[in-house]
Every structure is written in C-alpha cells, then in structure tokens.
C-alpha cells in the first residue's frame, strides 16, 4: 500500500508541474556538447540560465566549458536530483523556482529553454521582458520548438539560437 501512495505522489507531482510548463524530457550529453561547441560556444565569460532545468544536465555540460550555470526548476524531486548530481560543482546552482516568476541575474548572457508549442509565445514575451529589464542582449537557445516571429541565427537539429536585444522604452 505504501508503494502505491509513493507512485501516486510522484505521478501527481510530475502531472502538476506540467501545467506550469513543459514536461520533463532529459537532454542528451552528445547533443549538448555539439550545441555548446557549434551553435553557441560557451566560455568562462558566460552565465547560462536554464529555465526548467530538470535533472541539471544542461547546467553540468555548460559548467564543463568553464561557464557558470544556474537552473530554475519547479519540480522538487528534480531539484533534489539535480542538486545531488551537481554536488561539488562550484559553477552550478539550482534554484527551486517557477520559471515564469524568475528574474534573471544581471550577468546572464545565455538562456536555455525547452518549450512546447503551447507556451512558446509566453516564453518569447518572458525573454524579451528580461532583455529589456537587464538592458543587454540575451542569447537564447531554444530546444524542441522554434520561436515564432523570430529568425534563428543558427539551428542544430532541434536546437535554435536567437538573440533577444533590449527594446527602447518610450
């Protein structure tokens, strides 16, 4: 009976989180190595923000390049898993947070986001608002879904690179 309650709790937790964003889909190391080498070459000057960081693989792969990385994840189970898998890595931080309410750190240079078609317009508005607030451009790597009304600088498989420049306020 206890196992049934544990399974039900996990299903409810993951199901609840899907209402706020994309489902958990683990990224592949090989793809990320190519993305951070060929699509956007990360380095020590970069701070990568992963919106919906899941198990933290994007953060750990970014840290391998010398970049700093911060992940924002709503699912407490994935926050714990990500913190465990990233333990001891001084360039990785994981925050339990709703990506829609996050204010990116001023030194953020790159945003990585996995978005589904249902949310991509909202993601685009969020990223533009953050670029406006920070007063500097953000390089954005979108996985799984192209951003409508924006032209990708480059694409590599299901990964697309964009720039969100701050808009002048009137």
ZADRENVEX-188914 format. One record per residue (C-alpha): x, y, z. Coordinates in steps of 0.001 Angstrom, whole numbers. Layout:
+---------+---------+---------+
|    east |   north |      up |
+---------+---------+---------+
|       X |       Y |       Z |
...
+---------+---------+---------+
END
This chain:
+---------+---------+---------+
|    east |   north |      up |
+---------+---------+---------+
|       0 |       0 |       0 |
|    2864 |    2388 |     805 |
|    4378 |    1851 |   -2646 |
|    1032 |    2730 |   -4221 |
|     950 |    6040 |   -2320 |
|    4537 |    6822 |   -3342 |
|    3798 |    6110 |   -7020 |
|     589 |    8176 |   -6854 |
|    2500 |   11061 |   -5257 |
|    5170 |   11001 |   -7966 |
|    2566 |   10891 |  -10741 |
|     649 |   13790 |   -9192 |
|    3821 |   15831 |   -8662 |
|    5022 |   15434 |  -12253 |
|    1485 |   15960 |  -13589 |
|    1066 |   19149 |  -11529 |
|    4323 |   20614 |  -12849 |
|    3295 |   20037 |  -16494 |
|     510 |   22611 |  -16050 |
|    3147 |   25305 |  -15440 |
|    5492 |   24481 |  -18310 |
|    6962 |   21748 |  -20436 |
|    7124 |   18128 |  -19315 |
|   10443 |   16705 |  -18154 |
|   12378 |   15475 |  -21174 |
|   16037 |   14681 |  -20430 |
|   18597 |   16208 |  -22793 |
|   21366 |   14129 |  -24333 |
|   25015 |   14830 |  -23459 |
|   26248 |   14407 |  -27024 |
|   23707 |   16887 |  -28383 |
|   24592 |   19424 |  -25692 |
|   28319 |   19064 |  -26384 |
|   27633 |   19918 |  -30039 |
|   25284 |   22766 |  -29122 |
|   27855 |   24370 |  -26789 |
|   30612 |   23891 |  -29356 |
|   28888 |   24568 |  -32711 |
|   25719 |   26566 |  -32042 |
|   26933 |   28819 |  -29228 |
|   30479 |   28446 |  -27953 |
|   30269 |   28832 |  -24193 |
|   33187 |   30030 |  -22120 |
|   34154 |   31395 |  -18701 |
|   32594 |   34769 |  -19561 |
|   29105 |   33228 |  -19773 |
|   26353 |   32692 |  -17227 |
|   23770 |   30239 |  -18524 |
|   20249 |   30309 |  -17078 |
|   18280 |   27119 |  -17729 |
|   14545 |   27726 |  -17375 |
|   13082 |   24405 |  -16320 |
|   16430 |   22754 |  -15631 |
|   15129 |   19230 |  -14962 |
|   17941 |   16922 |  -13847 |
|   20585 |   19633 |  -14443 |
|   22391 |   18043 |  -17386 |
|   22427 |   21353 |  -19289 |
|   23966 |   23062 |  -16253 |
|   26669 |   20430 |  -15826 |
|   27531 |   20433 |  -19541 |
|   27712 |   24246 |  -19540 |
|   29984 |   24155 |  -16478 |
|   32324 |   21781 |  -18350 |
|   33055 |   24662 |  -20747 |
|   34037 |   26922 |  -17843 |
|   30735 |   28816 |  -17862 |
|   28695 |   29417 |  -14731 |
|   25193 |   27968 |  -14806 |
|   22032 |   28463 |  -12799 |
|   18956 |   26315 |  -13152 |
|   15387 |   27141 |  -12227 |
|   13164 |   24109 |  -11671 |
|    9653 |   23859 |  -10242 |
|    9565 |   20103 |   -9561 |
|   11046 |   19498 |   -6080 |
|   12021 |   15926 |   -6984 |
|   14062 |   17147 |   -9955 |
|   15581 |   19958 |   -7850 |
|   16863 |   17351 |   -5372 |
|   18100 |   15048 |   -8139 |
|   19840 |   17917 |   -9920 |
|   21497 |   19137 |   -6727 |
|   22686 |   15611 |   -5973 |
|   24083 |   15060 |   -9484 |
|   25733 |   18509 |   -9480 |
|   27156 |   18336 |   -5956 |
|   30661 |   19709 |   -5673 |
|   30438 |   21667 |   -8929 |
|   31111 |   25279 |   -7902 |
|   29880 |   26607 |  -11274 |
|   26377 |   25119 |  -10914 |
|   23441 |   26412 |   -8836 |
|   19933 |   25005 |   -8806 |
|   17001 |   27059 |   -7565 |
|   13537 |   25753 |   -6753 |
|   11519 |   28313 |   -8689 |
|    8734 |   28802 |  -11200 |
|   10394 |   29921 |  -14451 |
|    7560 |   32370 |  -15143 |
|    8372 |   34301 |  -11954 |
|   12180 |   34217 |  -12187 |
|   14172 |   37417 |  -12595 |
|   17399 |   36560 |  -14386 |
|   20659 |   37600 |  -12769 |
|   22213 |   40747 |  -14295 |
|   25269 |   38815 |  -15521 |
|   23158 |   36301 |  -17500 |
|   24405 |   36001 |  -21094 |
|   22682 |   32814 |  -22303 |
|   19243 |   31362 |  -21625 |
|   18493 |   27713 |  -22400 |
|   14844 |   26746 |  -22582 |
|   12888 |   23667 |  -23580 |
|    9446 |   24849 |  -24566 |
|    6381 |   23263 |  -26062 |
|    4232 |   24892 |  -28725 |
|    1570 |   25730 |  -26130 |
|    3986 |   28002 |  -24211 |
|    6420 |   29325 |  -26826 |
|    4723 |   32730 |  -27261 |
|    4719 |   33228 |  -23484 |
|    8387 |   32173 |  -23340 |
|    9210 |   34711 |  -26048 |
|    7466 |   37524 |  -24130 |
|    9279 |   36493 |  -20925 |
|   12684 |   36540 |  -22644 |
|   12042 |   39919 |  -24265 |
|   10929 |   41381 |  -20937 |
|   14116 |   40080 |  -19286 |
|   16354 |   41535 |  -22030 |
|   14546 |   44876 |  -21608 |
|   14917 |   44770 |  -17820 |
|   18598 |   43792 |  -17929 |
|   19425 |   46364 |  -20646 |
|   21613 |   43928 |  -22559 |
|   21069 |   41245 |  -25206 |
|   20433 |   37644 |  -24263 |
|   21493 |   34730 |  -26434 |
|   18694 |   32194 |  -26273 |
|   18944 |   28503 |  -27102 |
|   15500 |   27029 |  -27616 |
|   15203 |   23268 |  -27681 |
|   12290 |   21464 |  -29234 |
|   10361 |   24422 |  -30561 |
|   11250 |   27341 |  -32821 |
|   10271 |   30775 |  -31546 |
|    7605 |   32279 |  -33813 |
|    8171 |   35745 |  -35278 |
|   11927 |   35487 |  -34573 |
|   14545 |   34409 |  -37054 |
|   17012 |   31886 |  -35694 |
|   20649 |   32911 |  -36108 |
|   21540 |   29229 |  -36464 |
|   19963 |   25856 |  -35859 |
|   21402 |   22483 |  -34992 |
|   18816 |   19720 |  -35064 |
|   16048 |   20689 |  -32632 |
|   18168 |   23471 |  -31067 |
|   17745 |   27055 |  -32300 |
|   19839 |   30105 |  -31391 |
|   18255 |   33549 |  -31079 |
|   19220 |   36959 |  -29786 |
|   16792 |   38986 |  -27687 |
|   18012 |   42581 |  -27713 |
|   16524 |   45114 |  -25312 |
|   13850 |   47300 |  -26830 |
|   13871 |   51021 |  -26178 |
|   11078 |   52177 |  -23934 |
|    9072 |   55207 |  -24957 |
+---------+---------+---------+
END
